[in-house]
């Protein structure tokens, strides 16, 4: 296939955008990943003369709507003080170190399956850090466990994280079918995480056991007070949406949007305040990447690359190749861009491949500290509590846990066949 100057211009923009995804921005420019993706979309529109209406059609609107709606739901739960209150109550239980670690991993994983893993880490990290310091426990295993559990737990559903929302929307996966396939590997992986943090090398360094209840009073200036009504309202909407997703064929994006609308009808929480917790930059990142990837697909180079890989014995339709490429790309350019690159090439058996891609791209985020935004949130908030969590400390848990959980995914998917 012959390629013209426009095609190579698109390739240059595509390569620059994904370099920005890898670096987290572009050298010498005040651009983050969202800014790079947005400028990339503008560049390909200008290069190709693509009408704005056609560029808009390249965006998977149901994914954007679903992502926005659950950002509103998560904002409701955060403003109602739900996450902080749950963490405090868990911390007050008369548990041993191992028991407390298991409880926190379970809570973080469970909440992340329904609400955003990033938001769960944002709300729980300061409380977990203070809880450990008050109980004389080494906070690092608990903080690393929080980040890893949030990542693992978010893979359990098609609403747990942005890449799962994208996969579910594009491939039209059934919510209940995905849950049934993902629940076991997620549950086993959370247990493996607990075992490593409880019995692994260095896990108990500096730790002390306190079996008596401890009332956790964490003086966090920016933590909202617990509001029973707002929390109940948010939980009711979340429960209703889960029921709709599991037992009806209503469009998930429409149902979630209606749920967000119900939450915005409030006499206590101003809509501007709730909207302030929406991650508009992430939405822009999605929109920009949709447009850039669409332009790149039109050059035919992506299809040629996949065909060349097939001649080398690498078929994206095969689980092994998908696992390796999913892990590699997720750690090179982040999981959302990686999923966007791989989704169009999953072949005829896309539903089964989509389940594996969702699990692999999410679990891969635990490999390195920079592999997941949730990891970085925990490290940043821990530093504000005077606790250093760097890549060396994270990798002691990240590498073995990631390899073990990916082995679980591989074994489970092969068994399901």
KEPAMAR-11904 format. One record per residue (C-alpha): residue number from 1; x, y, z. Coordinates in pm, whole numbers. Layout:
N
[NUM,[X,Y,Z]]
...
//
This chain:
417
[1,[0,0,0]]
[2,[136,340,-101]]
[3,[130,617,156]]
[4,[121,988,81]]
[5,[263,1285,269]]
[6,[-58,1325,471]]
[7,[-31,968,595]]
[8,[325,1023,713]]
[9,[221,1348,877]]
[10,[-45,1156,1069]]
[11,[215,896,1166]]
[12,[441,1174,1298]]
[13,[156,1317,1508]]
[14,[59,969,1630]]
[15,[419,891,1731]]
[16,[452,1228,1909]]
[17,[126,1176,2099]]
[18,[228,829,2219]]
[19,[573,957,2311]]
[20,[383,1205,2528]]
[21,[183,919,2678]]
[22,[510,743,2764]]
[23,[683,1050,2909]]
[24,[374,1197,3076]]
[25,[413,1508,2861]]
[26,[653,1657,2607]]
[27,[1001,1793,2688]]
[28,[1029,2172,2732]]
[29,[653,2216,2698]]
[30,[400,2264,2978]]
[31,[185,1978,2856]]
[32,[52,1676,3040]]
[33,[-93,1365,2873]]
[34,[-434,1528,2823]]
[35,[-279,1835,2662]]
[36,[-70,1618,2429]]
[37,[-374,1414,2323]]
[38,[-583,1726,2262]]
[39,[-312,1895,2054]]
[40,[-265,1572,1862]]
[41,[-634,1567,1774]]
[42,[-616,1930,1660]]
[43,[-307,1850,1450]]
[44,[-464,1555,1263]]
[45,[-782,1754,1197]]
[46,[-572,2034,1048]]
[47,[-348,1793,850]]
[48,[-630,1590,697]]
[49,[-894,1859,662]]
[50,[-1122,1623,854]]
[51,[-1456,1796,922]]
[52,[-1518,1849,1292]]
[53,[-1838,1647,1262]]
[54,[-1640,1346,1135]]
[55,[-1383,1390,1413]]
[56,[-1668,1390,1665]]
[57,[-1799,1065,1518]]
[58,[-1460,905,1591]]
[59,[-1527,956,1963]]
[60,[-1708,668,2135]]
[61,[-1970,884,2304]]
[62,[-2121,608,2524]]
[63,[-1778,561,2687]]
[64,[-1743,935,2754]]
[65,[-2097,958,2895]]
[66,[-2051,652,3118]]
[67,[-1718,781,3246]]
[68,[-1864,1124,3322]]
[69,[-2170,979,3497]]
[70,[-1965,762,3731]]
[71,[-1736,1053,3809]]
[72,[-2048,1229,3938]]
[73,[-2149,922,4141]]
[74,[-1798,898,4290]]
[75,[-1803,1271,4369]]
[76,[-2130,1223,4557]]
[77,[-1979,945,4768]]
[78,[-1665,1144,4839]]
[79,[-1853,1462,4936]]
[80,[-2079,1254,5161]]
[81,[-1767,1139,5351]]
[82,[-1841,775,5271]]
[83,[-1490,656,5187]]
[84,[-1332,823,5490]]
[85,[-1599,691,5727]]
[86,[-1567,333,5600]]
[87,[-1187,345,5641]]
[88,[-1219,485,5995]]
[89,[-1465,214,6095]]
[90,[-1242,-60,5957]]
[91,[-950,91,6148]]
[92,[-1149,79,6472]]
[93,[-1207,-296,6450]]
[94,[-1017,-520,6700]]
[95,[-803,-681,6432]]
[96,[-445,-805,6421]]
[97,[-209,-660,6164]]
[98,[-290,-942,5921]]
[99,[-662,-902,5981]]
[100,[-652,-525,5937]]
[101,[-453,-564,5615]]
[102,[-707,-816,5483]]
[103,[-998,-586,5572]]
[104,[-844,-283,5402]]
[105,[-755,-481,5089]]
[106,[-1109,-618,5075]]
[107,[-1270,-278,5125]]
[108,[-1045,-104,4870]]
[109,[-1097,-380,4614]]
[110,[-1472,-392,4665]]
[111,[-1524,-17,4647]]
[112,[-1304,13,4338]]
[113,[-1520,-239,4153]]
[114,[-1811,5,4167]]
[115,[-1650,345,4210]]
[116,[-1331,481,4060]]
[117,[-1009,324,4190]]
[118,[-841,665,4173]]
[119,[-1110,827,4388]]
[120,[-1096,541,4641]]
[121,[-719,587,4676]]
[122,[-756,964,4698]]
[123,[-1001,937,4987]]
[124,[-856,639,5174]]
[125,[-480,707,5164]]
[126,[-458,983,5430]]
[127,[-679,784,5668]]
[128,[-483,460,5620]]
[129,[-153,644,5673]]
[130,[-268,805,6001]]
[131,[-429,478,6112]]
[132,[-102,287,6073]]
[133,[99,556,6254]]
[134,[-148,560,6544]]
[135,[-136,180,6577]]
[136,[243,158,6555]]
[137,[230,-30,6224]]
[138,[465,7,5930]]
[139,[242,200,5687]]
[140,[418,94,5364]]
[141,[258,-253,5324]]
[142,[-83,-100,5393]]
[143,[-38,185,5144]]
[144,[104,-41,4873]]
[145,[-176,-285,4947]]
[146,[-432,-7,4910]]
[147,[-300,94,4566]]
[148,[-265,-262,4438]]
[149,[-603,-371,4576]]
[150,[-775,-71,4417]]
[151,[-623,-160,4081]]
[152,[-706,-530,4109]]
[153,[-1058,-472,4242]]
[154,[-1142,-225,3966]]
[155,[-1100,-505,3710]]
[156,[-1399,-694,3853]]
[157,[-1661,-493,3662]]
[158,[-1703,-297,3341]]
[159,[-1738,26,3542]]
[160,[-1441,-12,3775]]
[161,[-1196,189,3567]]
[162,[-1181,387,3241]]
[163,[-1024,114,3027]]
[164,[-1291,-137,3131]]
[165,[-1564,114,3045]]
[166,[-1405,157,2703]]
[167,[-1375,-217,2639]]
[168,[-1731,-285,2754]]
[169,[-1873,-5,2541]]
[170,[-1681,-75,2220]]
[171,[-1723,-454,2231]]
[172,[-2077,-440,2375]]
[173,[-1988,-687,2650]]
[174,[-2267,-808,2877]]
[175,[-2217,-672,3229]]
[176,[-2316,-990,3412]]
[177,[-2119,-1221,3183]]
[178,[-1806,-1015,3232]]
[179,[-1856,-1009,3610]]
[180,[-1887,-1388,3622]]
[181,[-1563,-1431,3428]]
[182,[-1366,-1163,3614]]
[183,[-1477,-1220,3972]]
[184,[-1270,-1534,4038]]
[185,[-934,-1405,3907]]
[186,[-989,-1075,4089]]
[187,[-1074,-1251,4416]]
[188,[-778,-1489,4391]]
[189,[-548,-1199,4306]]
[190,[-659,-1001,4611]]
[191,[-582,-1304,4829]]
[192,[-236,-1337,4668]]
[193,[-172,-968,4736]]
[194,[-264,-1017,5102]]
[195,[-42,-1324,5134]]
[196,[258,-1141,4989]]
[197,[213,-833,5207]]
[198,[152,-1046,5517]]
[199,[423,-1310,5478]]
[200,[652,-1174,5206]]
[201,[1010,-1049,5264]]
[202,[1025,-733,5473]]
[203,[648,-715,5516]]
[204,[665,-700,5895]]
[205,[966,-470,5929]]
[206,[896,-209,6195]]
[207,[547,-342,6264]]
[208,[380,-390,6600]]
[209,[62,-579,6682]]
[210,[-231,-403,6849]]
[211,[-528,-634,6896]]
[212,[-744,-392,7096]]
[213,[-989,-152,6925]]
[214,[-851,188,6838]]
[215,[-1082,483,6777]]
[216,[-936,654,6473]]
[217,[-979,1030,6481]]
[218,[-793,1158,6178]]
[219,[-768,1539,6168]]
[220,[-787,1587,5793]]
[221,[-881,1943,5703]]
[222,[-1000,1859,5352]]
[223,[-1193,1542,5447]]
[224,[-1569,1606,5433]]
[225,[-1777,1517,5737]]
[226,[-1983,1200,5711]]
[227,[-2332,1280,5581]]
[228,[-2574,989,5617]]
[229,[-2831,1129,5377]]
[230,[-2589,1212,5096]]
[231,[-2416,877,5139]]
[232,[-2748,689,5137]]
[233,[-2854,880,4825]]
[234,[-2532,791,4645]]
[235,[-2546,426,4752]]
[236,[-2909,399,4641]]
[237,[-2823,530,4293]]
[238,[-2518,303,4269]]
[239,[-2722,-1,4377]]
[240,[-2997,82,4129]]
[241,[-2744,114,3846]]
[242,[-2584,-218,3936]]
[243,[-2926,-381,3926]]
[244,[-3002,-226,3588]]
[245,[-2665,-335,3447]]
[246,[-2704,-691,3575]]
[247,[-3070,-764,3505]]
[248,[-3178,-545,3213]]
[249,[-3055,-464,2865]]
[250,[-3093,-88,2910]]
[251,[-2800,110,2767]]
[252,[-2547,153,3047]]
[253,[-2451,504,2943]]
[254,[-2811,628,2947]]
[255,[-2890,464,3282]]
[256,[-2573,606,3439]]
[257,[-2647,952,3302]]
[258,[-2995,944,3455]]
[259,[-2841,834,3786]]
[260,[-2596,1126,3772]]
[261,[-2887,1359,3703]]
[262,[-3069,1232,4012]]
[263,[-2762,1303,4226]]
[264,[-2722,1653,4086]]
[265,[-3075,1733,4209]]
[266,[-2974,1838,4558]]
[267,[-3056,2107,4811]]
[268,[-2726,2062,4997]]
[269,[-2453,1992,4742]]
[270,[-2411,2262,4479]]
[271,[-2382,2121,4128]]
[272,[-2070,2332,4069]]
[273,[-1908,2167,4371]]
[274,[-1993,1818,4247]]
[275,[-1877,1903,3894]]
[276,[-1548,2022,4040]]
[277,[-1466,1658,4116]]
[278,[-1521,1548,3756]]
[279,[-1187,1467,3592]]
[280,[-1234,1680,3282]]
[281,[-872,1622,3181]]
[282,[-929,1246,3160]]
[283,[-1235,1305,2941]]
[284,[-1023,1526,2713]]
[285,[-755,1257,2703]]
[286,[-1012,1006,2580]]
[287,[-1153,1243,2319]]
[288,[-809,1338,2186]]
[289,[-691,977,2164]]
[290,[-1010,865,1989]]
[291,[-949,1123,1714]]
[292,[-575,1054,1681]]
[293,[-624,676,1672]]
[294,[-902,707,1415]]
[295,[-675,914,1189]]
[296,[-395,660,1228]]
[297,[-630,372,1141]]
[298,[-722,547,813]]
[299,[-358,530,698]]
[300,[-374,151,694]]
[301,[-41,127,876]]
[302,[-196,-27,1186]]
[303,[-347,-308,981]]
[304,[-14,-357,802]]
[305,[169,-378,1135]]
[306,[-76,-639,1267]]
[307,[-39,-837,942]]
[308,[341,-822,971]]
[309,[326,-944,1330]]
[310,[111,-1235,1212]]
[311,[383,-1334,962]]
[312,[623,-1343,1256]]
[313,[393,-1575,1447]]
[314,[246,-1307,1674]]
[315,[-135,-1309,1652]]
[316,[-330,-1062,1866]]
[317,[-619,-1307,1865]]
[318,[-407,-1550,2068]]
[319,[-419,-1510,2449]]
[320,[-42,-1529,2498]]
[321,[37,-1251,2252]]
[322,[-243,-1035,2388]]
[323,[-119,-1082,2745]]
[324,[241,-988,2663]]
[325,[149,-690,2444]]
[326,[-115,-572,2690]]
[327,[131,-571,2980]]
[328,[410,-410,2775]]
[329,[197,-133,2625]]
[330,[15,-63,2951]]
[331,[347,12,3119]]
[332,[489,203,2823]]
[333,[202,437,2737]]
[334,[-50,371,3022]]
[335,[-346,135,3013]]
[336,[-608,355,2843]]
[337,[-393,436,2536]]
[338,[-278,72,2527]]
[339,[-637,-53,2519]]
[340,[-726,196,2246]]
[341,[-439,65,2033]]
[342,[-527,-302,2076]]
[343,[-909,-294,2066]]
[344,[-952,-268,1687]]
[345,[-738,-579,1628]]
[346,[-889,-844,1855]]
[347,[-1037,-1047,1569]]
[348,[-1357,-1247,1548]]
[349,[-1348,-1374,1908]]
[350,[-1336,-1019,2043]]
[351,[-1558,-1078,2347]]
[352,[-1328,-1334,2508]]
[353,[-1020,-1132,2411]]
[354,[-1185,-822,2556]]
[355,[-1221,-988,2898]]
[356,[-853,-1083,2898]]
[357,[-750,-734,2782]]
[358,[-954,-573,3060]]
[359,[-794,-790,3328]]
[360,[-441,-776,3189]]
[361,[-430,-401,3124]]
[362,[-558,-333,3477]]
[363,[-339,-583,3663]]
[364,[-36,-456,3469]]
[365,[-78,-121,3646]]
[366,[67,-277,3962]]
[367,[401,-364,3802]]
[368,[565,-23,3846]]
[369,[487,280,4060]]
[370,[423,485,3744]]
[371,[204,211,3593]]
[372,[-116,345,3746]]
[373,[-251,685,3847]]
[374,[-382,519,4165]]
[375,[-24,425,4261]]
[376,[95,782,4210]]
[377,[-196,923,4412]]
[378,[-107,699,4707]]
[379,[264,789,4687]]
[380,[190,1163,4666]]
[381,[-56,1165,4958]]
[382,[172,944,5166]]
[383,[452,1197,5120]]
[384,[224,1465,5265]]
[385,[195,1246,5577]]
[386,[574,1221,5599]]
[387,[587,867,5454]]
[388,[820,796,5162]]
[389,[688,547,4907]]
[390,[929,533,4613]]
[391,[961,301,4315]]
[392,[1215,77,4489]]
[393,[977,8,4776]]
[394,[685,-42,4541]]
[395,[864,-279,4305]]
[396,[931,-530,4587]]
[397,[556,-593,4591]]
[398,[464,-477,4241]]
[399,[668,-725,4036]]
[400,[584,-1049,4221]]
[401,[218,-958,4271]]
[402,[176,-856,3906]]
[403,[342,-1173,3777]]
[404,[132,-1389,4011]]
[405,[-196,-1217,3920]]
[406,[-121,-1235,3547]]
[407,[-56,-1607,3591]]
[408,[-396,-1632,3758]]
[409,[-559,-1457,3461]]
[410,[-379,-1683,3215]]
[411,[-473,-1999,3403]]
[412,[-835,-1891,3456]]
[413,[-893,-1792,3093]]
[414,[-738,-2118,2970]]
[415,[-956,-2313,3212]]
[416,[-1265,-2122,3097]]
[417,[-1192,-2233,2740]]
//
